[in-house]
Every structure is written in structure tokens, then in C-alpha cells.
Amino acid sequence: MTRSLGGRRPRRRPEVWLRHEGDGGAVYDPDTAHVHPLNPSALAIWHLCDGETEPEEMVAAICQVSKMHPDVVADDVARTLVEFHQAGLLAPEE
């Protein structure tokens, strides 16, 4: 089931650190001292959270690279953005 992605442009909080590990990585939030592991898909989405890229553009970019179906990618992007938001890893919307 495809989720609505909305028109916002998610932006990473600049103080959150990224560490690459193999194909994935992890982000560390110094405010909470929590480490959040990222699989390759979540890592790609993290890089696209630049404040310039809309979720629909993220889906298109990931589909182009992965050749996965847009509905699958849209669900993954939506779920991952919700997880980033709930973890406090994204900057507040302006």
C-alpha cells in the first residue's frame, strides 16, 4: 500500500553524525546519545534528506538506481522518513 509522502523537503539535523559501515551505516544523535543503524536503503534516504529533495524525488532517484517498483520504494521512503522524524533526526520544518 502506497503512503502519501507529502510535499515537505526533509532535512537532516546538522549535529547528527553519520558513520559508514559496510553497505549501510549508523547515525549518532549527540543530544540523546542514541545510535541508529541504517541499512543501505535507509542510508540512501538519509543522504537525500538535504532540505532540497522532496520525498517523491527520493523515490524516483532510488527507483532509478535500484530498478525496484515505485510502490515498494514509496512505502520504504515513507516508513523511513517517519522513523527518522520519530527519532528526532530531522530538523523541524520551517
C-alpha positions as CSV (number, residue, x, y, z in Angstrom):
1,M,0.0,0.0,0.0
2,T,1.5,3.3,-1.1
3,R,1.6,6.0,1.6
4,S,1.2,9.7,1.0
5,L,4.6,11.3,1.0
6,G,3.5,14.9,1.3
7,G,5.4,17.9,-0.2
8,R,7.9,18.7,2.6
9,R,11.6,18.5,2.0
10,P,13.1,16.6,4.9
11,R,16.4,17.9,6.2
12,R,18.9,16.1,8.5
13,R,19.8,17.8,11.8
14,P,23.3,19.1,11.2
15,E,24.6,18.0,14.6
16,V,23.7,14.3,13.9
17,W,26.8,12.4,12.9
18,L,27.0,9.7,10.2
19,R,29.3,6.8,10.1
20,H,29.5,4.4,7.1
21,E,29.7,0.8,7.9
22,G,29.9,-1.7,5.1
23,D,26.9,-1.1,2.8
24,G,25.0,0.7,5.5
25,G,25.9,2.9,8.3
26,A,24.7,4.5,11.5
27,V,23.8,7.9,12.7
28,Y,24.6,9.2,16.2
29,D,22.5,11.9,17.9
30,P,24.7,13.7,20.4
31,D,21.6,15.2,22.1
32,T,20.2,11.8,23.0
33,A,23.4,9.7,22.8
34,H,21.5,7.2,20.7
35,V,23.0,5.3,17.7
36,H,20.6,4.5,14.9
37,P,21.8,1.8,12.5
38,L,20.9,2.3,8.8
39,N,20.6,-0.4,6.2
40,P,21.6,0.5,2.6
41,S,18.1,1.8,1.8
42,A,17.9,4.0,4.9
43,L,21.4,5.3,4.2
44,A,20.4,6.3,0.7
45,I,17.3,8.1,2.1
46,W,19.4,9.8,4.8
47,H,21.7,11.2,2.2
48,L,18.7,12.6,0.3
49,C,17.4,14.4,3.4
50,D,19.2,17.5,2.3
51,G,16.3,20.0,2.7
52,E,16.2,20.3,-1.1
53,T,14.8,16.9,-2.2
54,E,11.1,16.1,-1.9
55,P,10.1,12.6,-0.9
56,E,8.7,11.9,-4.4
57,E,12.1,12.9,-5.9
58,M,13.7,10.5,-3.4
59,V,11.5,7.7,-4.7
60,A,12.4,8.5,-8.3
61,A,16.2,8.5,-7.5
62,I,16.1,5.2,-5.6
63,C,14.0,3.6,-8.3
64,Q,16.4,4.7,-11.0
65,V,19.4,3.1,-9.1
66,S,17.6,0.0,-7.7
67,K,15.2,-0.8,-10.5
68,M,12.6,-1.5,-7.8
69,H,8.9,-0.9,-8.3
70,P,7.9,2.7,-7.3
71,D,5.2,1.5,-4.9
72,V,7.7,-0.6,-2.9
73,V,10.2,2.3,-2.8
74,A,7.5,4.8,-1.9
75,D,6.4,2.7,1.1
76,D,10.1,2.3,2.2
77,V,10.8,6.1,1.8
78,A,7.6,7.0,3.7
79,R,8.3,4.5,6.5
80,T,11.9,5.5,6.8
81,L,11.1,9.3,6.9
82,V,8.5,8.6,9.7
83,E,11.2,6.7,11.6
84,F,13.7,9.5,11.2
85,H,11.1,12.0,12.3
86,Q,10.1,9.9,15.4
87,A,13.7,9.5,16.3
88,G,14.3,13.3,16.2
89,L,16.9,13.0,13.5
90,L,15.3,15.5,11.1
91,A,15.3,19.3,11.5
92,P,11.9,20.9,12.3
93,E,10.0,22.1,9.2
94,E,10.4,25.8,8.6
